[in-house]
Amino acid sequence: MADTQQVDPKAERKVAKLAKQISAFSKAHGGAEGQVAYIGERGARIVLVGEDGGWGDLVAPSYELAEKAVEKAGITVHEDFDGEFAAKVKTGRYEWTRMAGIQVGGPSNT
């Protein structure tokens, strides 16, 4: 008996959409690397860091779909968001203001 896996068309469309978004981010930022993190029932977060230091993220409905999307997009994927990979992220005034910058000496919100 042949091993036949059922393909969920909705899941495949979601993977294709995520991969297209990842590829567009990569193209806009001179290349990209990523990391996939499980975020509970919500699914998985795909963190993207461009070669120019730009960054962003996407949420996939499951860890499995996130892994398929980054594989389809062909980017390098890291196990953890640390070290040289994390050091590539460039932040500016907006990030300091929005990410508790007031408490750690960043610019004020006013």
C-alpha positions in Angstrom: 0.0 0.0 0.0 1.4 3.4 -1.0 1.8 6.1 1.7 -0.5 8.9 0.7 -0.6 12.1 2.6 -3.7 14.2 2.3 -3.0 17.8 1.2 -5.0 20.5 2.9 -5.6 23.1 0.2 -6.2 25.8 2.7 -3.0 25.1 4.5 -1.1 24.9 1.2 -2.5 28.3 0.2 -1.4 29.8 3.6 2.1 28.4 3.2 2.3 29.9 -0.3 1.1 33.3 0.9 3.6 33.3 3.8 6.4 32.2 1.5 5.5 35.0 -0.9 5.6 37.6 1.9 8.9 36.2 3.2 10.4 36.3 -0.3 9.2 39.9 -0.8 10.7 41.0 2.5 14.0 39.3 1.5 14.0 41.0 -1.9 13.3 44.4 -0.3 16.1 44.0 2.2 18.9 42.5 0.2 18.3 39.0 1.5 16.9 37.7 4.8 17.3 35.2 7.5 14.7 34.0 10.0 13.8 32.2 13.1 10.5 30.3 13.9 9.2 30.4 17.4 6.2 28.5 18.8 3.7 31.0 20.4 1.1 28.6 21.8 -2.4 28.1 20.4 -1.9 31.1 18.2 0.7 29.3 16.1 4.2 30.3 15.3 6.0 33.6 14.8 8.4 33.9 11.9 11.0 36.6 12.7 12.8 38.0 9.7 16.0 40.0 9.6 17.1 41.6 6.4 20.7 42.0 5.3 20.3 45.7 5.7 19.2 45.3 9.3 15.5 45.8 8.7 13.3 43.4 10.5 9.7 42.2 10.7 7.6 39.2 11.6 4.7 37.1 10.4 2.4 34.7 12.3 1.6 31.3 10.9 -1.4 29.2 12.2 1.0 26.4 13.2 4.7 25.7 13.7 4.6 23.1 10.9 3.2 25.6 8.4 5.7 28.2 9.4 8.6 25.7 8.8 7.1 24.9 5.4 6.8 28.6 4.5 10.4 29.5 5.4 11.6 26.3 3.5 9.6 27.3 0.5 11.0 30.8 0.6 14.5 29.4 0.7 15.9 31.6 3.6 18.4 30.6 6.2 16.6 29.7 9.4 18.2 29.9 12.9 17.3 27.8 15.9 17.5 30.8 18.3 17.2 34.6 18.0 20.6 35.4 19.5 24.3 36.0 18.8 25.3 37.3 15.4 21.8 36.8 14.0 20.2 39.1 16.6 23.0 41.6 16.3 22.0 42.2 12.6 18.8 44.0 13.7 19.0 47.7 13.4 16.6 49.7 15.6 15.9 53.4 15.5 13.9 56.0 17.4 10.5 54.4 16.7 11.6 51.0 18.2 13.0 52.6 21.3 9.9 54.6 21.8 7.5 51.7 21.2 9.4 49.0 23.1 9.6 50.5 26.6 12.3 53.0 25.6 11.1 55.4 28.2 12.1 53.0 31.0 15.6 52.3 29.7 16.6 55.7 28.6 15.3 55.9 25.1 13.5 59.0 23.6 10.2 60.0 25.3 6.8 59.5 23.7 6.1 63.2 23.6 
